[in-house]
Amino acid sequence: MEFTFPNYYKEFSCIAGSCPDTCCAGWQIVIDNKTLKKYQHFKGPFHNRLHNDIDWKEHVFRQYN
């Protein structure tokens, strides 16, 4: 996998809801294999939501509008 990032990456700090731009809109959050395995066996009240919000084939969190 190739990673590309801007030269100011190390100094960048997201300001979340205060941001006037949407540069991160549409980004997929990739789940590494170790974490994916942990999520497969997750128990508790958050279990159903977690399992429904993961694209298990692509190893990413699903995005909703």
C-alpha positions as CSV (number, residue, x, y, z in Angstrom):
1,M,0.0,0.0,0.0
2,E,1.3,3.4,-0.9
3,F,0.7,6.4,1.5
4,T,0.8,10.0,0.3
5,F,0.6,12.9,2.6
6,P,1.3,16.7,2.5
7,N,4.5,18.1,3.8
8,Y,2.6,19.9,6.7
9,Y,1.1,16.6,7.9
10,K,3.1,16.3,11.1
11,E,2.0,19.8,12.2
12,F,-1.7,19.4,11.2
13,S,-4.3,19.3,13.9
14,C,-8.0,18.7,12.9
15,I,-10.4,21.3,14.4
16,A,-13.4,19.1,13.6
17,G,-16.7,21.0,13.8
18,S,-15.0,24.4,13.6
19,C,-13.5,23.7,10.2
20,P,-14.9,25.7,7.3
21,D,-13.7,23.1,4.8
22,T,-14.6,19.5,4.2
23,C,-11.2,18.1,3.0
24,C,-11.7,14.8,4.8
25,A,-15.3,14.3,3.6
26,G,-15.6,10.9,1.9
27,W,-12.4,9.4,3.4
28,Q,-12.7,5.8,4.3
29,I,-11.4,4.6,7.7
30,V,-9.5,1.4,7.1
31,I,-9.4,-1.2,9.8
32,D,-6.2,-3.2,10.3
33,N,-6.4,-7.0,10.5
34,K,-5.7,-7.2,14.3
35,T,-8.4,-4.7,15.1
36,L,-10.9,-6.3,12.6
37,K,-10.4,-9.6,14.4
38,K,-11.1,-7.9,17.7
39,Y,-14.2,-6.3,16.3
40,Q,-15.5,-9.7,15.1
41,H,-15.5,-11.0,18.6
42,F,-16.7,-7.8,20.3
43,K,-19.5,-8.4,22.8
44,G,-21.7,-5.9,24.7
45,P,-24.4,-3.4,23.9
46,F,-22.4,-1.8,21.0
47,H,-22.0,-5.2,19.2
48,N,-24.8,-4.8,16.7
49,R,-24.0,-1.3,15.7
50,L,-20.3,-2.1,15.3
51,H,-21.0,-5.1,13.2
52,N,-23.5,-3.3,10.9
53,D,-21.2,-0.3,10.4
54,I,-18.2,-2.3,9.1
55,D,-17.8,-3.3,5.5
56,W,-16.2,-6.7,6.3
57,K,-15.2,-7.4,2.7
58,E,-13.3,-4.1,2.3
59,H,-12.1,-3.8,5.9
60,V,-13.5,-0.2,6.3
61,F,-16.2,1.5,8.2
62,R,-19.3,2.1,6.2
63,Q,-20.1,5.7,5.3
64,Y,-23.5,7.2,5.5
65,N,-24.8,10.5,4.4
